[in-house]
Amino acid sequence: MLYDFEPYAAFCRIDKDGDGQLYTKDFYSFLRENDINQFQLKDCQLMMQFYDLDQGGCLSYNEFMKFILPCDDSDIRADACQRKTYKTDIVNGKKLHPSVEKTMAEYFEREINCHIKIEMLKRVIQACSDWNAKAAFNLIDS
């Protein structure tokens, strides 16, 4: 467990312009600042679309919380949410604790890779001559 991780501080670290919303470019910049350079903006967009529950084109703090904290461990969620919050002076180049920065960047990297793989698998299935969305849903419903 990362004892220096606090969700609001993490959100503010990524939200450089301080508008209370996280955009694709915010995640892209955060990854690049943490030496994860293999992604393009469109790759970050795949991850964003999945967690953008209201489809507003950005993540609110509540959407970020659902993204960053485990949904299946209420104890970890409660512990992280009860930590004393702090702000990082992003304007002057301050970052979170190095272990938090690294772990968050690796987490985002794994998430993006997962979404890239899902999109690739969707294309493979759709390219199959016997693929039919209606038949697939009927099969699931039966």
C-alpha positions in Angstrom: 0.0 0.0 0.0 1.2 3.5 -0.8 1.0 5.4 2.5 1.8 8.7 0.7 -1.1 8.3 -1.7 -4.0 10.6 -1.2 -6.7 10.8 -3.9 -7.3 14.5 -3.9 -3.6 15.3 -4.1 -3.3 12.8 -6.9 -6.2 14.4 -8.8 -4.7 17.9 -8.3 -1.3 16.7 -9.5 -2.8 15.6 -12.8 -5.1 18.6 -13.1 -2.4 21.2 -13.9 -4.8 24.0 -14.9 -6.8 23.6 -11.7 -10.2 23.5 -13.4 -11.4 20.5 -11.4 -11.5 18.3 -14.5 -9.1 15.8 -16.0 -8.7 15.7 -19.7 -6.9 13.3 -22.0 -4.0 15.8 -22.3 -3.6 15.8 -18.5 -3.1 12.1 -18.4 -0.8 12.2 -21.5 1.3 15.0 -19.9 1.5 13.1 -16.5 2.7 9.9 -18.3 5.4 11.8 -20.3 6.6 13.6 -17.1 7.0 10.1 -15.6 9.0 8.8 -18.6 6.2 6.8 -20.2 6.4 8.0 -23.7 5.1 5.2 -25.9 1.5 6.4 -26.0 -0.3 8.9 -28.2 -3.2 11.1 -27.1 -5.6 8.7 -28.8 -4.4 5.9 -26.5 -5.1 8.0 -23.4 -8.5 8.8 -24.9 -9.4 5.1 -24.8 -8.9 5.0 -21.1 -10.7 8.3 -20.5 -13.8 7.2 -22.4 -14.1 4.1 -20.3 -14.1 6.1 -17.0 -15.9 9.2 -18.2 -19.3 8.0 -16.8 -21.3 11.1 -17.8 -19.6 11.2 -21.2 -18.6 14.8 -20.7 -15.2 14.5 -22.3 -13.3 14.7 -19.0 -13.1 13.1 -15.5 -14.6 14.8 -12.5 -13.1 14.1 -9.1 -15.8 11.5 -8.4 -15.1 9.7 -11.7 -11.4 9.8 -10.9 -12.1 8.2 -7.5 -14.0 5.3 -9.2 -11.0 4.9 -11.5 -8.1 5.2 -9.1 -9.4 3.3 -6.1 -10.3 -0.4 -6.1 -14.0 -1.0 -6.3 -13.7 -4.5 -4.6 -11.9 -3.4 -1.4 -14.0 -1.1 0.7 -11.3 -1.0 3.4 -8.6 0.4 1.1 -11.1 2.9 -0.3 -12.1 4.1 3.1 -8.5 4.3 4.3 -7.4 6.3 1.2 -10.4 8.7 1.5 -9.7 9.4 5.2 -6.2 10.5 4.7 -5.3 14.1 5.3 -5.3 15.9 2.0 -2.5 18.1 0.8 -1.8 20.1 -2.4 1.3 20.0 -4.5 2.7 23.2 -5.9 2.4 22.1 -9.5 3.1 25.6 -10.8 6.6 25.4 -9.4 7.2 21.9 -10.6 6.5 20.0 -7.4 5.3 16.4 -7.7 3.9 13.8 -5.4 6.2 11.4 -3.5 8.3 9.6 -6.2 6.8 6.2 -5.3 3.3 7.6 -5.7 4.2 9.2 -9.1 5.8 6.0 -10.3 3.0 3.8 -9.2 0.3 6.0 -10.6 2.1 6.2 -14.0 2.5 2.4 -14.1 -1.2 2.0 -13.2 -2.2 4.3 -16.1 0.2 2.5 -18.4 -1.4 -0.9 -17.6 -4.9 0.6 -18.0 -4.1 2.1 -21.4 -2.5 -1.1 -22.6 -5.6 -3.0 -21.5 -7.9 -0.7 -23.4 -5.6 -0.9 -26.5 -5.8 -4.7 -26.3 -9.6 -4.6 -25.9 -9.9 -2.4 -29.0 -7.7 -4.7 -31.0 -9.8 -7.7 -29.9 -13.0 -5.9 -31.0 -11.5 -5.3 -34.4 -10.5 -9.0 -34.7 -14.1 -10.1 -33.8 -15.7 -7.7 -36.1 -13.5 -8.9 -38.9 -14.8 -12.4 -38.6 -17.1 -13.3 -41.4 -19.6 -15.0 -39.0 -19.7 -12.1 -36.5 -23.1 -10.7 -35.9 -23.8 -8.3 -33.0 -27.5 -9.3 -32.7 -26.7 -13.0 -32.6 -24.0 -12.4 -29.9 -26.5 -10.5 -27.7 -29.1 -13.3 -28.2 -26.5 -15.9 -27.2 -25.6 -13.9 -24.1 -29.3 -13.5 -23.2 -30.1 -17.2 -23.6 
